[in-house]
Amino acid sequence: MSWRGLTWPLVIVLTVFLARRYLDVVEVRGRSMAPTLHAGDRLLAVRLRARAGDVVLATDPRDPRRELIKRATSVDRHRVRLRGDNAAASTDARTFGAVPADAVSWRVILRYWPLDRVGRVPPARVKEGGERPAPFPM
């Protein structure tokens, strides 16, 4: 096989490698992010630093084998404060405090399932002081 014949297979392998390194897919479990996200929603995340208001994936500080899907409400160089949109059903910074910034390496950008809810997962506006307004009455 000539070098020219290897071009497309190499491009495909490189694309898959880069996609696996910089893209991830996850499924929502639980109610902590309702009404923004529901159990069974499937999400596409990209390896990017968290910004205040973004929905992110973070290593669970209580069990490093698990990932949390939460909203970053406050971000600085060293720490990220995570909160669920549904405070009544969320274990978050109110329980375990802020997490190290390197524990938050994925930003959720898109819901791809279910089909009737496909679309971008927009960031929330964050109030001065790092907390965002509640999306519904507590």
Secondary structure, DSSP 4 states (H G I P E B T S, - for coil): --TGGGHHHHHHHHHHHHHHHHEEEEE--SSTTTTTS-TT-EEEEES----TT-EEEEE-TT-TT-EEEEEEEEE-SSEEEEE-SSGGG--SHHHH--EEGGGEEEEEEEEEESGGG-EE-PPPP--TTSPPPPSS--
